[in-house]
């Protein structure tokens, strides 16, 4: 289903067509689960975060402006949900030194090699911890470009900033992440 | 022939790699540089970790039963929400039947007053007390209705208490984030500072860097009741805003409607 059809369905739901909401959920749920999995690395958690996003969308859809892309709007709500989920872990971490809280996040990659899986899981967990060390703007740019693999120009346009500004922020974010990850590796 | 590249070129080539526009030779240069630079090697590792599966591959890998389980769960949760809202609505409007009932009772009392004057007098006193009680209830319910109404006049009334901090703000051209926090501390913790719609308008009107943070923080607020002083303080505390950063007060007052209330243009 393309973006125009999705937006039309959302507008129909705003006008009272209750059946449209299920069609929206059916059309975008796989995208949302896959996106949350990129953040959390676990299917069950990804499903729960997707469920929460749809409830948020249901609650807020009357504030959605059909002149904007519905898909982009839902992805933004979902991204905020995923980051909030991680933010809760980062905030709690402030009162619990070490990365014990992030360890509560189950990470599973379901690959073919269990050792490789374990290594990837551990690296992903450390990456999530390091993500908490970035500023909000660096984090947003990093997750959209490197984690969600969105096009840099489109992200810059969506955020209303120049591509050069986005690129500079992205470079700072990558360097900062690399530093934090190296420090955590050295301290092990 | 492979040439050595520095960290700046490495960054540009990493961008090209993430956009799938890096030629083989560039990839070799990237690896060569990473072999001698631990910082850039870690960046390459992060990139390879995250790019191992494309969004499209991952979407195809979502287990069918997992995707299929979302709608029944969402439907059940929406039903629970709607049921809670319905009982709330019933609770609010449950008193309305009492008004005609009381009117009928009054008529009956008046008709019977010629026969049972004393009883009528007692009943009338009880009726007056009840009418007063109902009036009080309706006034309270009207206040509750105001909190969820999007009507501008009703919203303005529900947020009337905020003129205290608006007046304080209007005395200055700009405030720092730290000063704003201090002002918010002087407001009752549960006082509504901005309605949800105003908070969104605020986040759209401020620069990108702050807006992204506010947007993320707003996702925490699922209610349409707006944001309370205590919540706003907690949000400000979690944001990456320099305490010395100054915000023009005119912008805040324009959004809250305070400029109009205080008679300022």
Interface residues (C-beta under 8 A of the other chain):
Chain A: X22 X25 X26 X29 X30 X31 X33 X34 X35 X37 X38 X43 X44 X46 X47 X50 X51 X54 X55 X56 X58 X59 X63 X76 X77 X80 X81 X83 X84 X87 X91 X120 X123 X124 X127 X135 X136 X137 X140 X145 X146 X147 X148 X149 X151 X152 X159 X160 X161 X167 X170 X171 X174 X175 X177 X178 X179 X181 X182
Chain B: X11 X14 X15 X18 X19 X38 X39 X40 X42 X43 X45 X46 X47 X49 X50 X51 X52 X54 X55 X58 X59 X61 X62 X63 X66 X67 X69 X70 X71 X73 X74 X75 X77 X78 X81 X196 X197 X200 X208 X209 X212 X213 X215 X216 X218 X219 X220 X222 X224 X238 X239 X240
